[in-house]
């Protein structure tokens, strides 16, 4: 993920995942509220506009068969 800290848009490159599988990726705040969710695939690169999110600390999670990857 870059840049960090984020002003408006963050770029995520999903590397290290098993090719051919779909993964759920979400962005949650420290209270656990989900602010964004998307299905991603290995080696996918995408941008997420974050200007609508209030200032704060967020956690990016990828759901795998073995649990969450942060």
mmCIF file as Biopython writes it, N, C-alpha, C and O atoms, coordinates in Angstrom:
data_model
#
loop_
_atom_site.group_PDB
_atom_site.id
_atom_site.type_symbol
_atom_site.label_atom_id
_atom_site.label_alt_id
_atom_site.label_comp_id
_atom_site.label_asym_id
_atom_site.label_entity_id
_atom_site.label_seq_id
_atom_site.pdbx_PDB_ins_code
_atom_site.Cartn_x
_atom_site.Cartn_y
_atom_site.Cartn_z
_atom_site.occupancy
_atom_site.B_iso_or_equiv
_atom_site.auth_seq_id
_atom_site.auth_asym_id
_atom_site.pdbx_PDB_model_num
ATOM 1   N N  . UNK A ? 1  ? 0.840   -1.165  0.000  1.0 0.0 1  A 1 
ATOM 2   C CA . UNK A ? 1  ? 0.000   0.000   0.000  1.0 0.0 1  A 1 
ATOM 3   C C  . UNK A ? 1  ? 0.890   1.234   0.000  1.0 0.0 1  A 1 
ATOM 4   O O  . UNK A ? 1  ? 1.908   1.277   0.691  1.0 0.0 1  A 1 
ATOM 5   N N  . UNK A ? 2  ? 0.514   2.197   -0.749 1.0 0.0 2  A 1 
ATOM 6   C CA . UNK A ? 2  ? 1.214   3.477   -0.728 1.0 0.0 2  A 1 
ATOM 7   C C  . UNK A ? 2  ? 0.286   4.546   -1.267 1.0 0.0 2  A 1 
ATOM 8   O O  . UNK A ? 2  ? -0.612  4.213   -2.041 1.0 0.0 2  A 1 
ATOM 9   N N  . UNK A ? 3  ? 0.441   5.775   -0.917 1.0 0.0 3  A 1 
ATOM 10  C CA . UNK A ? 3  ? 1.362   6.309   0.096  1.0 0.0 3  A 1 
ATOM 11  C C  . UNK A ? 3  ? 0.794   6.101   1.503  1.0 0.0 3  A 1 
ATOM 12  O O  . UNK A ? 3  ? -0.383  5.784   1.674  1.0 0.0 3  A 1 
ATOM 13  N N  . UNK A ? 4  ? 1.638   6.282   2.479  1.0 0.0 4  A 1 
ATOM 14  C CA . UNK A ? 4  ? 1.225   6.203   3.876  1.0 0.0 4  A 1 
ATOM 15  C C  . UNK A ? 4  ? 1.957   7.306   4.625  1.0 0.0 4  A 1 
ATOM 16  O O  . UNK A ? 4  ? 3.182   7.245   4.726  1.0 0.0 4  A 1 
ATOM 17  N N  . UNK A ? 5  ? 1.286   8.287   5.142  1.0 0.0 5  A 1 
ATOM 18  C CA . UNK A ? 5  ? -0.152  8.434   5.283  1.0 0.0 5  A 1 
ATOM 19  C C  . UNK A ? 5  ? -0.834  8.787   3.962  1.0 0.0 5  A 1 
ATOM 20  O O  . UNK A ? 5  ? -0.185  9.224   3.012  1.0 0.0 5  A 1 
ATOM 21  N N  . UNK A ? 6  ? -2.138  8.593   3.918  1.0 0.0 6  A 1 
ATOM 22  C CA . UNK A ? 6  ? -2.941  8.793   2.710  1.0 0.0 6  A 1 
ATOM 23  C C  . UNK A ? 6  ? -3.662  10.128  2.781  1.0 0.0 6  A 1 
ATOM 24  O O  . UNK A ? 6  ? -4.145  10.526  3.841  1.0 0.0 6  A 1 
ATOM 25  N N  . UNK A ? 7  ? -3.736  10.822  1.646  1.0 0.0 7  A 1 
ATOM 26  C CA . UNK A ? 7  ? -4.539  12.036  1.572  1.0 0.0 7  A 1 
ATOM 27  C C  . UNK A ? 7  ? -5.862  11.775  0.878  1.0 0.0 7  A 1 
ATOM 28  O O  . UNK A ? 7  ? -6.916  12.092  1.429  1.0 0.0 7  A 1 
ATOM 29  N N  . UNK A ? 8  ? -5.831  11.199  -0.326 1.0 0.0 8  A 1 
ATOM 30  C CA . UNK A ? 8  ? -7.060  10.995  -1.093 1.0 0.0 8  A 1 
ATOM 31  C C  . UNK A ? 8  ? -7.182  9.597   -1.673 1.0 0.0 8  A 1 
ATOM 32  O O  . UNK A ? 8  ? -8.251  8.992   -1.594 1.0 0.0 8  A 1 
ATOM 33  N N  . UNK A ? 9  ? -6.115  9.074   -2.253 1.0 0.0 9  A 1 
ATOM 34  C CA . UNK A ? 9  ? -6.160  7.778   -2.946 1.0 0.0 9  A 1 
ATOM 35  C C  . UNK A ? 9  ? -4.996  6.916   -2.467 1.0 0.0 9  A 1 
ATOM 36  O O  . UNK A ? 9  ? -3.866  7.390   -2.341 1.0 0.0 9  A 1 
ATOM 37  N N  . UNK A ? 10 ? -5.288  5.650   -2.206 1.0 0.0 10 A 1 
ATOM 38  C CA . UNK A ? 10 ? -4.234  4.702   -1.854 1.0 0.0 10 A 1 
ATOM 39  C C  . UNK A ? 10 ? -4.155  3.645   -2.954 1.0 0.0 10 A 1 
ATOM 40  O O  . UNK A ? 10 ? -5.177  3.239   -3.507 1.0 0.0 10 A 1 
ATOM 41  N N  . UNK A ? 11 ? -2.948  3.207   -3.264 1.0 0.0 11 A 1 
ATOM 42  C CA . UNK A ? 11 ? -2.727  2.156   -4.252 1.0 0.0 11 A 1 
ATOM 43  C C  . UNK A ? 11 ? -2.330  0.889   -3.517 1.0 0.0 11 A 1 
ATOM 44  O O  . UNK A ? 11 ? -1.464  0.904   -2.643 1.0 0.0 11 A 1 
ATOM 45  N N  . UNK A ? 12 ? -2.980  -0.209  -3.888 1.0 0.0 12 A 1 
ATOM 46  C CA . UNK A ? 12 ? -2.703  -1.502  -3.261 1.0 0.0 12 A 1 
ATOM 47  C C  . UNK A ? 12 ? -2.283  -2.483  -4.341 1.0 0.0 12 A 1 
ATOM 48  O O  . UNK A ? 12 ? -2.927  -2.587  -5.385 1.0 0.0 12 A 1 
ATOM 49  N N  . UNK A ? 13 ? -1.190  -3.206  -4.080 1.0 0.0 13 A 1 
ATOM 50  C CA . UNK A ? 13 ? -0.749  -4.285  -4.963 1.0 0.0 13 A 1 
ATOM 51  C C  . UNK A ? 13 ? -0.861  -5.576  -4.173 1.0 0.0 13 A 1 
ATOM 52  O O  . UNK A ? 13 ? -0.188  -5.748  -3.156 1.0 0.0 13 A 1 
ATOM 53  N N  . UNK A ? 14 ? -1.709  -6.480  -4.636 1.0 0.0 14 A 1 
ATOM 54  C CA . UNK A ? 14 ? -1.977  -7.736  -3.936 1.0 0.0 14 A 1 
ATOM 55  C C  . UNK A ? 14 ? -0.991  -8.797  -4.400 1.0 0.0 14 A 1 
ATOM 56  O O  . UNK A ? 14 ? -1.282  -9.571  -5.311 1.0 0.0 14 A 1 
ATOM 57  N N  . UNK A ? 15 ? 0.169   -8.829  -3.771 1.0 0.0 15 A 1 
ATOM 58  C CA . UNK A ? 15 ? 1.151   -9.860  -4.103 1.0 0.0 15 A 1 
ATOM 59  C C  . UNK A ? 15 ? 1.238   -10.840 -2.942 1.0 0.0 15 A 1 
ATOM 60  O O  . UNK A ? 15 ? 0.830   -10.522 -1.825 1.0 0.0 15 A 1 
ATOM 61  N N  . UNK A ? 16 ? 1.761   -12.013 -3.199 1.0 0.0 16 A 1 
ATOM 62  C CA . UNK A ? 16 ? 1.897   -13.019 -2.158 1.0 0.0 16 A 1 
ATOM 63  C C  . UNK A ? 16 ? 0.640   -13.857 -1.928 1.0 0.0 16 A 1 
ATOM 64  O O  . UNK A ? 16 ? 0.580   -14.639 -0.980 1.0 0.0 16 A 1 
ATOM 65  N N  . UNK A ? 17 ? -0.357  -13.696 -2.787 1.0 0.0 17 A 1 
ATOM 66  C CA . UNK A ? 17 ? -1.588  -14.488 -2.682 1.0 0.0 17 A 1 
ATOM 67  C C  . UNK A ? 17 ? -1.553  -15.613 -3.710 1.0 0.0 17 A 1 
ATOM 68  O O  . UNK A ? 17 ? -0.807  -15.541 -4.687 1.0 0.0 17 A 1 
ATOM 69  N N  . UNK A ? 18 ? -2.343  -16.632 -3.496 1.0 0.0 18 A 1 
ATOM 70  C CA . UNK A ? 18 ? -2.398  -17.774 -4.414 1.0 0.0 18 A 1 
ATOM 71  C C  . UNK A ? 18 ? -3.202  -17.377 -5.651 1.0 0.0 18 A 1 
ATOM 72  O O  . UNK A ? 18 ? -4.341  -16.923 -5.544 1.0 0.0 18 A 1 
ATOM 73  N N  . UNK A ? 19 ? -2.599  -17.552 -6.818 1.0 0.0 19 A 1 
ATOM 74  C CA . UNK A ? 19 ? -3.258  -17.194 -8.079 1.0 0.0 19 A 1 
ATOM 75  C C  . UNK A ? 19 ? -4.505  -18.038 -8.294 1.0 0.0 19 A 1 
ATOM 76  O O  . UNK A ? 19 ? -4.550  -19.209 -7.916 1.0 0.0 19 A 1 
ATOM 77  N N  . UNK A ? 20 ? -5.510  -17.434 -8.903 1.0 0.0 20 A 1 
ATOM 78  C CA . UNK A ? 20 ? -6.737  -18.134 -9.248 1.0 0.0 20 A 1 
ATOM 79  C C  . UNK A ? 20 ? -7.800  -18.113 -8.164 1.0 0.0 20 A 1 
ATOM 80  O O  . UNK A ? 20 ? -8.906  -18.610 -8.375 1.0 0.0 20 A 1 
ATOM 81  N N  . UNK A ? 21 ? -7.483  -17.545 -7.008 1.0 0.0 21 A 1 
ATOM 82  C CA . UNK A ? 21 ? -8.472  -17.470 -5.933 1.0 0.0 21 A 1 
ATOM 83  C C  . UNK A ? 21 ? -8.959  -16.032 -5.772 1.0 0.0 21 A 1 
ATOM 84  O O  . UNK A ? 21 ? -8.234  -15.073 -6.039 1.0 0.0 21 A 1 
ATOM 85  N N  . UNK A ? 22 ? -10.198 -15.916 -5.330 1.0 0.0 22 A 1 
ATOM 86  C CA . UNK A ? 22 ? -10.731 -14.609 -4.973 1.0 0.0 22 A 1 
ATOM 87  C C  . UNK A ? 22 ? -10.554 -14.414 -3.471 1.0 0.0 22 A 1 
ATOM 88  O O  . UNK A ? 22 ? -10.720 -15.351 -2.690 1.0 0.0 22 A 1 
ATOM 89  N N  . UNK A ? 23 ? -10.219 -13.201 -3.078 1.0 0.0 23 A 1 
ATOM 90  C CA . UNK A ? 23 ? -10.046 -12.852 -1.676 1.0 0.0 23 A 1 
ATOM 91  C C  . UNK A ? 23 ? -10.895 -11.631 -1.367 1.0 0.0 23 A 1 
ATOM 92  O O  . UNK A ? 23 ? -11.015 -10.727 -2.194 1.0 0.0 23 A 1 
ATOM 93  N N  . UNK A ? 24 ? -11.475 -11.603 -0.193 1.0 0.0 24 A 1 
ATOM 94  C CA . UNK A ? 24 ? -12.189 -10.412 0.245  1.0 0.0 24 A 1 
ATOM 95  C C  . UNK A ? 24 ? -11.189 -9.506  0.957  1.0 0.0 24 A 1 
ATOM 96  O O  . UNK A ? 24 ? -10.455 -9.949  1.840  1.0 0.0 24 A 1 
ATOM 97  N N  . UNK A ? 25 ? -11.168 -8.232  0.563  1.0 0.0 25 A 1 
ATOM 98  C CA . UNK A ? 25 ? -10.326 -7.245  1.204  1.0 0.0 25 A 1 
ATOM 99  C C  . UNK A ? 25 ? -11.248 -6.180  1.765  1.0 0.0 25 A 1 
ATOM 100 O O  . UNK A ? 25 ? -12.170 -5.731  1.084  1.0 0.0 25 A 1 
ATOM 101 N N  . UNK A ? 26 ? -11.004 -5.769  3.010  1.0 0.0 26 A 1 
ATOM 102 C CA . UNK A ? 26 ? -11.813 -4.688  3.539  1.0 0.0 26 A 1 
ATOM 103 C C  . UNK A ? 26 ? -10.967 -3.719  4.354  1.0 0.0 26 A 1 
ATOM 104 O O  . UNK A ? 26 ? -9.837  -4.014  4.744  1.0 0.0 26 A 1 
ATOM 105 N N  . UNK A ? 27 ? -11.551 -2.566  4.593  1.0 0.0 27 A 1 
ATOM 106 C CA . UNK A ? 27 ? -10.920 -1.519  5.382  1.0 0.0 27 A 1 
ATOM 107 C C  . UNK A ? 27 ? -11.834 -1.278  6.577  1.0 0.0 27 A 1 
ATOM 108 O O  . UNK A ? 27 ? -13.015 -0.971  6.417  1.0 0.0 27 A 1 
ATOM 109 N N  . UNK A ? 28 ? -11.272 -1.421  7.782  1.0 0.0 28 A 1 
ATOM 110 C CA . UNK A ? 28 ? -12.054 -1.232  8.998  1.0 0.0 28 A 1 
ATOM 111 C C  . UNK A ? 28 ? -11.382 -0.190  9.886  1.0 0.0 28 A 1 
ATOM 112 O O  . UNK A ? 28 ? -10.167 0.004   9.835  1.0 0.0 28 A 1 
ATOM 113 N N  . UNK A ? 29 ? -12.204 0.480   10.707 1.0 0.0 29 A 1 
ATOM 114 C CA . UNK A ? 29 ? -11.631 1.400   11.682 1.0 0.0 29 A 1 
ATOM 115 C C  . UNK A ? 29 ? -11.314 0.626   12.962 1.0 0.0 29 A 1 
ATOM 116 O O  . UNK A ? 29 ? -11.550 -0.580  13.036 1.0 0.0 29 A 1 
ATOM 117 N N  . UNK A ? 30 ? -10.783 1.314   13.958 1.0 0.0 30 A 1 
ATOM 118 C CA . UNK A ? 30 ? -10.361 0.632   15.183 1.0 0.0 30 A 1 
ATOM 119 C C  . UNK A ? 30 ? -11.519 0.068   15.994 1.0 0.0 30 A 1 
ATOM 120 O O  . UNK A ? 30 ? -11.304 -0.779  16.861 1.0 0.0 30 A 1 
ATOM 121 N N  . UNK A ? 31 ? -12.751 0.523   15.729 1.0 0.0 31 A 1 
ATOM 122 C CA . UNK A ? 31 ? -13.916 -0.041  16.416 1.0 0.0 31 A 1 
ATOM 123 C C  . UNK A ? 31 ? -14.458 -1.275  15.686 1.0 0.0 31 A 1 
ATOM 124 O O  . UNK A ? 31 ? -15.358 -1.945  16.192 1.0 0.0 31 A 1 
ATOM 125 N N  . UNK A ? 32 ? -13.911 -1.580  14.492 1.0 0.0 32 A 1 
ATOM 126 C CA . UNK A ? 32 ? -14.348 -2.742  13.720 1.0 0.0 32 A 1 
ATOM 127 C C  . UNK A ? 32 ? -15.362 -2.436  12.641 1.0 0.0 32 A 1 
ATOM 128 O O  . UNK A ? 32 ? -15.810 -3.343  11.938 1.0 0.0 32 A 1 
ATOM 129 N N  . UNK A ? 33 ? -15.734 -1.173  12.496 1.0 0.0 33 A 1 
ATOM 130 C CA . UNK A ? 33 ? -16.692 -0.792  11.456 1.0 0.0 33 A 1 
ATOM 131 C C  . UNK A ? 33 ? -16.046 -0.905  10.076 1.0 0.0 33 A 1 
ATOM 132 O O  . UNK A ? 33 ? -14.965 -0.363  9.843  1.0 0.0 33 A 1 
ATOM 133 N N  . UNK A ? 34 ? -16.713 -1.611  9.168  1.0 0.0 34 A 1 
ATOM 134 C CA . UNK A ? 34 ? -16.210 -1.775  7.795  1.0 0.0 34 A 1 
ATOM 135 C C  . UNK A ? 34 ? -16.578 -0.528  6.985  1.0 0.0 34 A 1 
ATOM 136 O O  . UNK A ? 34 ? -17.747 -0.152  6.898  1.0 0.0 34 A 1 
ATOM 137 N N  . UNK A ? 35 ? -15.567 0.097   6.403  1.0 0.0 35 A 1 
ATOM 138 C CA . UNK A ? 35 ? -15.773 1.304   5.598  1.0 0.0 35 A 1 
ATOM 139 C C  . UNK A ? 35 ? -15.694 1.019   4.103  1.0 0.0 35 A 1 
ATOM 140 O O  . UNK A ? 35 ? -16.195 1.801   3.295  1.0 0.0 35 A 1 
ATOM 141 N N  . UNK A ? 36 ? -15.069 -0.090  3.732  1.0 0.0 36 A 1 
ATOM 142 C CA . UNK A ? 36 ? -14.880 -0.401  2.312  1.0 0.0 36 A 1 
ATOM 143 C C  . UNK A ? 36 ? -14.652 -1.900  2.200  1.0 0.0 36 A 1 
ATOM 144 O O  . UNK A ? 36 ? -13.995 -2.491  3.056  1.0 0.0 36 A 1 
ATOM 145 N N  . UNK A ? 37 ? -15.186 -2.519  1.155  1.0 0.0 37 A 1 
ATOM 146 C CA . UNK A ? 37 ? -14.955 -3.950  0.913  1.0 0.0 37 A 1 
ATOM 147 C C  . UNK A ? 37 ? -14.888 -4.186  -0.591 1.0 0.0 37 A 1 
ATOM 148 O O  . UNK A ? 37 ? -15.607 -3.552  -1.363 1.0 0.0 37 A 1 
ATOM 149 N N  . UNK A ? 38 ? -14.021 -5.100  -0.994 1.0 0.0 38 A 1 
ATOM 150 C CA . UNK A ? 38 ? -13.855 -5.422  -2.412 1.0 0.0 38 A 1 
ATOM 151 C C  . UNK A ? 38 ? -13.298 -6.826  -2.532 1.0 0.0 38 A 1 
ATOM 152 O O  . UNK A ? 38 ? -12.571 -7.284  -1.650 1.0 0.0 38 A 1 
ATOM 153 N N  . UNK A ? 39 ? -13.631 -7.513  -3.611 1.0 0.0 39 A 1 
ATOM 154 C CA . UNK A ? 39 ? -13.031 -8.805  -3.916 1.0 0.0 39 A 1 
ATOM 155 C C  . UNK A ? 39 ? -11.804 -8.559  -4.788 1.0 0.0 39 A 1 
ATOM 156 O O  . UNK A ? 39 ? -11.864 -7.828  -5.776 1.0 0.0 39 A 1 
ATOM 157 N N  . UNK A ? 40 ? -10.689 -9.183  -4.403 1.0 0.0 40 A 1 
ATOM 158 C CA . UNK A ? 40 ? -9.437  -9.001  -5.146 1.0 0.0 40 A 1 
ATOM 159 C C  . UNK A ? 40 ? -8.883  -10.359 -5.542 1.0 0.0 40 A 1 
ATOM 160 O O  . UNK A ? 40 ? -9.322  -11.398 -5.050 1.0 0.0 40 A 1 
ATOM 161 N N  . UNK A ? 41 ? -7.906  -10.327 -6.445 1.0 0.0 41 A 1 
ATOM 162 C CA . UNK A ? 41 ? -7.197  -11.529 -6.873 1.0 0.0 41 A 1 
ATOM 163 C C  . UNK A ? 41 ? -5.707  -11.286 -6.759 1.0 0.0 41 A 1 
ATOM 164 O O  . UNK A ? 41 ? -5.261  -10.141 -6.686 1.0 0.0 41 A 1 
ATOM 165 N N  . UNK A ? 42 ? -4.932  -12.367 -6.743 1.0 0.0 42 A 1 
ATOM 166 C CA . UNK A ? 42 ? -3.486  -12.277 -6.636 1.0 0.0 42 A 1 
ATOM 167 C C  . UNK A ? 42 ? -2.908  -11.429 -7.762 1.0 0.0 42 A 1 
ATOM 168 O O  . UNK A ? 42 ? -3.381  -11.471 -8.898 1.0 0.0 42 A 1 
ATOM 169 N N  . UNK A ? 43 ? -1.895  -10.672 -7.432 1.0 0.0 43 A 1 
ATOM 170 C CA . UNK A ? 43 ? -1.151  -9.815  -8.355 1.0 0.0 43 A 1 
ATOM 171 C C  . UNK A ? 43 ? -1.977  -8.667  -8.916 1.0 0.0 43 A 1 
ATOM 172 O O  . UNK A ? 43 ? -1.564  -8.009  -9.872 1.0 0.0 43 A 1 
ATOM 173 N N  . UNK A ? 44 ? -3.136  -8.426  -8.329 1.0 0.0 44 A 1 
ATOM 174 C CA . UNK A ? 44 ? -4.001  -7.334  -8.764 1.0 0.0 44 A 1 
ATOM 175 C C  . UNK A ? 44 ? -3.468  -6.025  -8.176 1.0 0.0 44 A 1 
ATOM 176 O O  . UNK A ? 44 ? -2.990  -5.997  -7.042 1.0 0.0 44 A 1 
ATOM 177 N N  . UNK A ? 45 ? -3.551  -4.960  -8.941 1.0 0.0 45 A 1 
ATOM 178 C CA . UNK A ? 45 ? -3.186  -3.633  -8.468 1.0 0.0 45 A 1 
ATOM 179 C C  . UNK A ? 45 ? -4.384  -2.721  -8.679 1.0 0.0 45 A 1 
ATOM 180 O O  . UNK A ? 45 ? -4.972  -2.704  -9.760 1.0 0.0 45 A 1 
ATOM 181 N N  . UNK A ? 46 ? -4.747  -1.965  -7.653 1.0 0.0 46 A 1 
ATOM 182 C CA . UNK A ? 46 ? -5.910  -1.106  -7.778 1.0 0.0 46 A 1 
ATOM 183 C C  . UNK A ? 46 ? -5.786  0.096   -6.859 1.0 0.0 46 A 1 
ATOM 184 O O  . UNK A ? 46 ? -5.009  0.091   -5.904 1.0 0.0 46 A 1 
ATOM 185 N N  . UNK A ? 47 ? -6.563  1.122   -7.162 1.0 0.0 47 A 1 
ATOM 186 C CA . UNK A ? 47 ? -6.585  2.341   -6.359 1.0 0.0 47 A 1 
ATOM 187 C C  . UNK A ? 47 ? -7.922  2.453   -5.646 1.0 0.0 47 A 1 
ATOM 188 O O  . UNK A ? 47 ? -8.963  2.101   -6.200 1.0 0.0 47 A 1 
ATOM 189 N N  . UNK A ? 48 ? -7.888  2.944   -4.418 1.0 0.0 48 A 1 
ATOM 190 C CA . UNK A ? 48 ? -9.101  3.139   -3.632 1.0 0.0 48 A 1 
ATOM 191 C C  . UNK A ? 48 ? -9.174  4.607   -3.230 1.0 0.0 48 A 1 
ATOM 192 O O  . UNK A ? 48 ? -8.267  5.106   -2.564 1.0 0.0 48 A 1 
ATOM 193 N N  . UNK A ? 49 ? -10.244 5.313   -3.624 1.0 0.0 49 A 1 
ATOM 194 C CA . UNK A ? 49 ? -10.404 6.699   -3.181 1.0 0.0 49 A 1 
ATOM 195 C C  . UNK A ? 49 ? -10.862 6.717   -1.718 1.0 0.0 49 A 1 
ATOM 196 O O  . UNK A ? 49 ? -11.853 6.080   -1.362 1.0 0.0 49 A 1 
ATOM 197 N N  . UNK A ? 50 ? -10.135 7.448   -0.885 1.0 0.0 50 A 1 
ATOM 198 C CA . UNK A ? 50 ? -10.431 7.457   0.537  1.0 0.0 50 A 1 
ATOM 199 C C  . UNK A ? 50 ? -10.848 8.829   1.064  1.0 0.0 50 A 1 
ATOM 200 O O  . UNK A ? 50 ? -10.955 9.020   2.276  1.0 0.0 50 A 1 
ATOM 201 N N  . UNK A ? 51 ? -11.083 9.778   0.170  1.0 0.0 51 A 1 
ATOM 202 C CA . UNK A ? 51 ? -11.410 11.122  0.634  1.0 0.0 51 A 1 
ATOM 203 C C  . UNK A ? 51 ? -12.713 11.178  1.428  1.0 0.0 51 A 1 
ATOM 204 O O  . UNK A ? 51 ? -12.912 12.123  2.192  1.0 0.0 51 A 1 
ATOM 205 N N  . UNK A ? 52 ? -13.603 10.202  1.275  1.0 0.0 52 A 1 
ATOM 206 C CA . UNK A ? 52 ? -14.870 10.200  1.997  1.0 0.0 52 A 1 
ATOM 207 C C  . UNK A ? 52 ? -14.734 9.668   3.433  1.0 0.0 52 A 1 
ATOM 208 O O  . UNK A ? 52 ? -15.637 9.849   4.250  1.0 0.0 52 A 1 
ATOM 209 N N  . UNK A ? 53 ? -13.611 9.016   3.735  1.0 0.0 53 A 1 
ATOM 210 C CA . UNK A ? 53 ? -13.411 8.481   5.080  1.0 0.0 53 A 1 
ATOM 211 C C  . UNK A ? 53 ? -12.974 9.593   6.030  1.0 0.0 53 A 1 
ATOM 212 O O  . UNK A ? 53 ? -12.166 10.446  5.661  1.0 0.0 53 A 1 
ATOM 213 N N  . UNK A ? 54 ? -13.506 9.587   7.256  1.0 0.0 54 A 1 
ATOM 214 C CA . UNK A ? 54 ? -13.042 10.555  8.239  1.0 0.0 54 A 1 
ATOM 215 C C  . UNK A ? 54 ? -11.574 10.295  8.592  1.0 0.0 54 A 1 
ATOM 216 O O  . UNK A ? 54 ? -11.094 9.169   8.459  1.0 0.0 54 A 1 
ATOM 217 N N  . UNK A ? 55 ? -10.881 11.305  9.030  1.0 0.0 55 A 1 
ATOM 218 C CA . UNK A ? 55 ? -9.488  11.135  9.453  1.0 0.0 55 A 1 
ATOM 219 C C  . UNK A ? 55 ? -9.432  10.117  10.576 1.0 0.0 55 A 1 
ATOM 220 O O  . UNK A ? 55 ? -10.306 10.088  11.442 1.0 0.0 55 A 1 
ATOM 221 N N  . UNK A ? 56 ? -8.412  9.291   10.560 1.0 0.0 56 A 1 
ATOM 222 C CA . UNK A ? 56 ? -8.280  8.295   11.610 1.0 0.0 56 A 1 
ATOM 223 C C  . UNK A ? 56 ? -7.331  7.194   11.204 1.0 0.0 56 A 1 
ATOM 224 O O  . UNK A ? 56 ? -6.632  7.295   10.196 1.0 0.0 56 A 1 
ATOM 225 N N  . UNK A ? 57 ? -7.313  6.146   11.996 1.0 0.0 57 A 1 
ATOM 226 C CA . UNK A ? 57 ? -6.465  4.978   11.745 1.0 0.0 57 A 1 
ATOM 227 C C  . UNK A ? 57 ? -7.352  3.856   11.227 1.0 0.0 57 A 1 
ATOM 228 O O  . UNK A ? 57 ? -8.395  3.557   11.809 1.0 0.0 57 A 1 
ATOM 229 N N  . UNK A ? 58 ? -6.930  3.236   10.127 1.0 0.0 58 A 1 
ATOM 230 C CA . UNK A ? 58 ? -7.700  2.170   9.493  1.0 0.0 58 A 1 
ATOM 231 C C  . UNK A ? 58 ? -6.823  0.943   9.308  1.0 0.0 58 A 1 
ATOM 232 O O  . UNK A ? 58 ? -5.603  1.046   9.175  1.0 0.0 58 A 1 
ATOM 233 N N  . UNK A ? 59 ? -7.459  -0.208  9.303  1.0 0.0 59 A 1 
ATOM 234 C CA . UNK A ? 59 ? -6.774  -1.481  9.114  1.0 0.0 59 A 1 
ATOM 235 C C  . UNK A ? 59 ? -7.255  -2.087  7.805  1.0 0.0 59 A 1 
ATOM 236 O O  . UNK A ? 59 ? -8.458  -2.168  7.555  1.0 0.0 59 A 1 
ATOM 237 N N  . UNK A ? 60 ? -6.312  -2.512  6.972  1.0 0.0 60 A 1 
ATOM 238 C CA . UNK A ? 60 ? -6.618  -3.193  5.716  1.0 0.0 60 A 1 
ATOM 239 C C  . UNK A ? 60 ? -6.469  -4.680  5.981  1.0 0.0 60 A 1 
ATOM 240 O O  . UNK A ? 60 ? -5.408  -5.143  6.400  1.0 0.0 60 A 1 
ATOM 241 N N  . UNK A ? 61 ? -7.552  -5.436  5.733  1.0 0.0 61 A 1 
ATOM 242 C CA . UNK A ? 61 ? -7.534  -6.878  5.986  1.0 0.0 61 A 1 
ATOM 243 C C  . UNK A ? 61 ? -7.817  -7.635  4.702  1.0 0.0 61 A 1 
ATOM 244 O O  . UNK A ? 61 ? -8.650  -7.229  3.892  1.0 0.0 61 A 1 
ATOM 245 N N  . UNK A ? 62 ? -7.107  -8.742  4.533  1.0 0.0 62 A 1 
ATOM 246 C CA . UNK A ? 62 ? -7.405  -9.678  3.457  1.0 0.0 62 A 1 
ATOM 247 C C  . UNK A ? 62 ? -7.832  -10.977 4.131  1.0 0.0 62 A 1 
ATOM 248 O O  . UNK A ? 62 ? -7.107  -11.526 4.961  1.0 0.0 62 A 1 
ATOM 249 N N  . UNK A ? 63 ? -9.018  -11.463 3.764  1.0 0.0 63 A 1 
ATOM 250 C CA . UNK A ? 63 ? -9.562  -12.691 4.341  1.0 0.0 63 A 1 
ATOM 251 C C  . UNK A ? 63 ? -8.981  -13.875 3.579  1.0 0.0 63 A 1 
ATOM 252 O O  . UNK A ? 63 ? -9.131  -13.960 2.360  1.0 0.0 63 A 1 
ATOM 253 N N  . UNK A ? 64 ? -8.319  -14.788 4.283  1.0 0.0 64 A 1 
ATOM 254 C CA . UNK A ? 64 ? -7.779  -16.006 3.681  1.0 0.0 64 A 1 
ATOM 255 C C  . UNK A ? 64 ? -8.417  -17.210 4.368  1.0 0.0 64 A 1 
ATOM 256 O O  . UNK A ? 64 ? -9.147  -17.053 5.347  1.0 0.0 64 A 1 
ATOM 257 N N  . UNK A ? 65 ? -8.148  -18.392 3.865  1.0 0.0 65 A 1 
ATOM 258 C CA . UNK A ? 65 ? -8.689  -19.603 4.481  1.0 0.0 65 A 1 
ATOM 259 C C  . UNK A ? 65 ? -8.134  -19.817 5.883  1.0 0.0 65 A 1 
ATOM 260 O O  . UNK A ? 65 ? -8.751  -20.507 6.695  1.0 0.0 65 A 1 
ATOM 261 N N  . UNK A ? 66 ? -6.973  -19.232 6.175  1.0 0.0 66 A 1 
ATOM 262 C CA . UNK A ? 66 ? -6.348  -19.396 7.477  1.0 0.0 66 A 1 
ATOM 263 C C  . UNK A ? 66 ? -6.629  -18.225 8.414  1.0 0.0 66 A 1 
ATOM 264 O O  . UNK A ? 66 ? -6.100  -18.181 9.524  1.0 0.0 66 A 1 
ATOM 265 N N  . UNK A ? 67 ? -7.450  -17.284 7.979  1.0 0.0 67 A 1 
ATOM 266 C CA . UNK A ? 67 ? -7.764  -16.133 8.812  1.0 0.0 67 A 1 
ATOM 267 C C  . UNK A ? 67 ? -7.458  -14.832 8.085  1.0 0.0 67 A 1 
ATOM 268 O O  . UNK A ? 67 ? -7.443  -14.792 6.855  1.0 0.0 67 A 1 
ATOM 269 N N  . UNK A ? 68 ? -7.216  -13.783 8.835  1.0 0.0 68 A 1 
ATOM 270 C CA . UNK A ? 68 ? -6.938  -12.474 8.251  1.0 0.0 68 A 1 
ATOM 271 C C  . UNK A ? 68 ? -5.452  -12.270 8.009  1.0 0.0 68 A 1 
ATOM 272 O O  . UNK A ? 68 ? -4.614  -12.762 8.765  1.0 0.0 68 A 1 
ATOM 273 N N  . UNK A ? 69 ? -5.140  -11.555 6.966  1.0 0.0 69 A 1 
ATOM 274 C CA . UNK A ? 69 ? -3.797  -11.052 6.702  1.0 0.0 69 A 1 
ATOM 275 C C  . UNK A ? 69 ? -3.903  -9.544  6.751  1.0 0.0 69 A 1 
ATOM 276 O O  . UNK A ? 69 ? -4.766  -8.962  6.094  1.0 0.0 69 A 1 
ATOM 277 N N  . UNK A ? 70 ? -3.036  -8.900  7.524  1.0 0.0 70 A 1 
ATOM 278 C CA . UNK A ? 70 ? -3.091  -7.450  7.698  1.0 0.0 70 A 1 
ATOM 279 C C  . UNK A ? 70 ? -1.965  -6.764  6.973  1.0 0.0 70 A 1 
ATOM 280 O O  . UNK A ? 70 ? -1.860  -5.539  7.014  1.0 0.0 70 A 1 
#
